[in-house]
Amino acid sequence: MIKIYDAQRQRCPLSALTDQLGTADPATRKIVLELVDRWHEYLAKGVQALKDSGEIGAGVDTAKAATSILTALTGGVGLLQSTDRISYLEVALSEAIDNLRRL
């Protein structure tokens, strides 16, 4: 993800959608919500796969872990786009993922 966003920088598709269309319109908000929910679902499935393989503890809350990763990613991308510093994304994602291993 870091390599992808480092290459994309200002061209994040979801940010472009929300920046250009805004989220005040209910139809646009619904589209954005569906995309975020789908992204969260994919992350939760990935966390579950890590649990199933024994790479992370069985007690990890899959939904919370997915939320943590998604929040780190979107927050890091937002800071990347506003500062042009990839380090925010790198640290946020590393901490979210490292936290899975500590649980």
Buried (B, 14 or more C-beta within 10 A) or exposed (E): EBEEBEEBEEEBEEBEBBEEBEBEEEEBBEBBEEBEEEBBEEBBEBBBEBBEEEEBEEEBEBEEBBBBBBEBBBBBBBBBBEEEEBEBBBEBBEEBBEBBEEE
